[in-house]
Amino acid sequence: MRLKDRVALVTGAGSGIGAATVGLFAQEGARVVISDRSVEAARQVARQVRDSGGDVHVAIGDVTSRADAERIVAETVRHYGALDVLVNSAGITGRQVRQGADFEEVFDTVIDVNLKGTYLMCWFAVPEMKKRGRGSIVNLSSIIGLVGHPLSDGFNPYPASKGGVLQLTRDLGINQARFGIRTNCICPGFTRTALTRGITEDPKLLATLEGLHPMGRLGEPEEIAKAALFLASDDASFVTGAYLAVDGGYTAR
Ligand SMILES: NC(=O)c1ccc[n+]([C@@H]2O[C@H](COP(=O)([O-])OP(=O)(O)OC[C@H]3O[C@@H](n4cnc5c(N)ncnc54)[C@H](O)[C@@H]3O)[C@@H](O)[C@H]2O)c1
């Protein structure tokens, strides 16, 4: 039980990597707040985890809203009495911005969710962690926060947003370390979730993407969740400001 008696808050927990992280954290003894902007998705994950004996609470909200971010953190502390672990998994790609949006709206929306959303959640979580003198923040950056996007024209806001998450992680990591708060991020390779469905449903694109990963396949959300568990737990007690590539060798090329 690597997270026994810890309280974890996971954003974007209604799907993919966030949902897998909730399941694993609950198995490892954490009490987990499932946060997502989708009520139905969050409730469904909560039902599944409770059926397996997990202790979870749902807090709905949009991470781009300062008021929602503040309320989600406050609700976590009200319900479970503390906040030990924050996993920022809420994220989108440009493909998920409303149809017909022009390039500026796509840029603003992706940066808002991926970078500002992560920033806001950290902003409200850190004071709660400081009160306890400990905490672990795990952000979801990406391989595309480290290297360019192969399927892009160079004006894709996603790499910029994920590079920003990596730098936010480093800056929080070095500046909050003295308060006992560790901040790290994961850089997943392409992983099979709703976020990549548009790509993975196209057999040609899928084959191209698989070929970019030396292991010859995409990742599974559970494989990313295991990295989140490591970084969230005391196993990573001397790790802060770091990124962990979980990418089948993608960025080692
Ligand atoms: N899937 C991949 O290949 C991959 C690779 C690298 C990094 N990532 C990152 O990992 C994280 C999780 O991705 P995933 O693949 O599980 O995606 P996903 O689409 O399966 O899940 C994302 C969840 O975030 C929620 N969400 C979106 N915008 C939100 C908002 N404004 N407020 C609150 N919730 C919101 C969605 O409702 C959804 O449930 C993202 O940050 C993503 O950028 C994913």
Ligand as a Chemical Component Dictionary entry (heavy atoms), coordinates in Angstrom:
data_LIG
# 
_chem_comp.id                   LIG 
_chem_comp.type                 NON-POLYMER 
_chem_comp.pdbx_formal_charge   0 
_chem_comp.three_letter_code    LIG 
# 
loop_
_chem_comp_atom.comp_id 
_chem_comp_atom.atom_id 
_chem_comp_atom.alt_atom_id 
_chem_comp_atom.type_symbol 
_chem_comp_atom.charge 
_chem_comp_atom.model_Cartn_x 
_chem_comp_atom.model_Cartn_y 
_chem_comp_atom.model_Cartn_z 
_chem_comp_atom.pdbx_ordinal 
LIG N1  N1  N 0  -2.890  10.099 -24.591 1  
LIG C1  C1  C 0  -1.679  10.481 -24.949 2  
LIG O1  O1  O 0  -1.122  10.023 -25.963 3  
LIG C2  C2  C 0  -0.928  11.491 -24.125 4  
LIG C3  C3  C 0  0.446   11.628 -24.359 5  
LIG C4  C4  C 0  1.148   12.569 -23.630 6  
LIG C5  C5  C 0  0.513   13.345 -22.688 7  
LIG N2  N2  N 1  -0.829  13.193 -22.484 8  
LIG C6  C6  C 0  -1.464  14.056 -21.494 9  
LIG O2  O2  O 0  -2.007  13.268 -20.460 10 
LIG C7  C7  C 0  -3.155  13.910 -19.918 11 
LIG C8  C8  C 0  -4.323  12.945 -19.936 12 
LIG O3  O3  O 0  -4.607  12.611 -21.287 13 
LIG P1  P1  P 0  -5.540  11.412 -21.709 14 
LIG O4  O4  O 0  -4.925  10.826 -22.899 15 
LIG O5  O5  O -1 -5.888  10.600 -20.539 16 
LIG O6  O6  O 0  -6.821  12.251 -22.207 17 
LIG P2  P2  P 0  -8.379  11.919 -22.141 18 
LIG O7  O7  O 0  -9.000  12.739 -23.225 19 
LIG O8  O8  O 0  -8.629  10.458 -22.150 20 
LIG O9  O9  O 0  -8.804  12.500 -20.714 21 
LIG C9  C9  C 0  -8.722  13.861 -20.428 22 
LIG C10 C10 C 0  -9.797  14.223 -19.422 23 
LIG O10 O10 O 0  -9.637  15.621 -19.125 24 
LIG C11 C11 C 0  -10.916 16.202 -19.021 25 
LIG N3  N3  N 0  -10.817 17.637 -19.283 26 
LIG C12 C12 C 0  -10.542 18.237 -20.461 27 
LIG N4  N4  N 0  -10.566 19.562 -20.321 28 
LIG C13 C13 C 0  -10.868 19.817 -19.023 29 
LIG C14 C14 C 0  -11.049 20.993 -18.269 30 
LIG N5  N5  N 0  -10.936 22.210 -18.835 31 
LIG N6  N6  N 0  -11.330 20.885 -16.952 32 
LIG C15 C15 C 0  -11.466 19.669 -16.367 33 
LIG N7  N7  N 0  -11.324 18.507 -17.046 34 
LIG C16 C16 C 0  -11.036 18.584 -18.360 35 
LIG C17 C17 C 0  -11.762 15.475 -20.054 36 
LIG O11 O11 O 0  -13.156 15.592 -19.767 37 
LIG C18 C18 C 0  -11.229 14.049 -19.960 38 
LIG O12 O12 O 0  -11.984 13.284 -19.053 39 
LIG C19 C19 C 0  -3.374  15.165 -20.760 40 
LIG O13 O13 O 0  -2.812  16.274 -20.114 41 
LIG C20 C20 C 0  -2.623  14.843 -22.038 42 
LIG O14 O14 O 0  -2.218  16.020 -22.710 43 
LIG C21 C21 C 0  -1.551  12.267 -23.168 44 
# 
loop_
_chem_comp_bond.comp_id 
_chem_comp_bond.atom_id_1 
_chem_comp_bond.atom_id_2 
_chem_comp_bond.value_order 
_chem_comp_bond.pdbx_ordinal 
LIG N1  C1  SING 1  
LIG C1  O1  DOUB 2  
LIG C1  C2  SING 3  
LIG C2  C3  SING 4  
LIG C2  C21 DOUB 5  
LIG C3  C4  DOUB 6  
LIG C4  C5  SING 7  
LIG C5  N2  DOUB 8  
LIG N2  C6  SING 9  
LIG N2  C21 SING 10 
LIG C6  O2  SING 11 
LIG C6  C20 SING 12 
LIG O2  C7  SING 13 
LIG C7  C8  SING 14 
LIG C7  C19 SING 15 
LIG C8  O3  SING 16 
LIG O3  P1  SING 17 
LIG P1  O4  DOUB 18 
LIG P1  O5  SING 19 
LIG P1  O6  SING 20 
LIG O6  P2  SING 21 
LIG P2  O7  DOUB 22 
LIG P2  O8  SING 23 
LIG P2  O9  SING 24 
LIG O9  C9  SING 25 
LIG C9  C10 SING 26 
LIG C10 O10 SING 27 
LIG C10 C18 SING 28 
LIG O10 C11 SING 29 
LIG C11 N3  SING 30 
LIG C11 C17 SING 31 
LIG N3  C12 SING 32 
LIG N3  C16 SING 33 
LIG C12 N4  DOUB 34 
LIG N4  C13 SING 35 
LIG C13 C14 SING 36 
LIG C13 C16 DOUB 37 
LIG C14 N5  SING 38 
LIG C14 N6  DOUB 39 
LIG N6  C15 SING 40 
LIG C15 N7  DOUB 41 
LIG N7  C16 SING 42 
LIG C17 O11 SING 43 
LIG C17 C18 SING 44 
LIG C18 O12 SING 45 
LIG C19 O13 SING 46 
LIG C19 C20 SING 47 
LIG C20 O14 SING 48 
# 
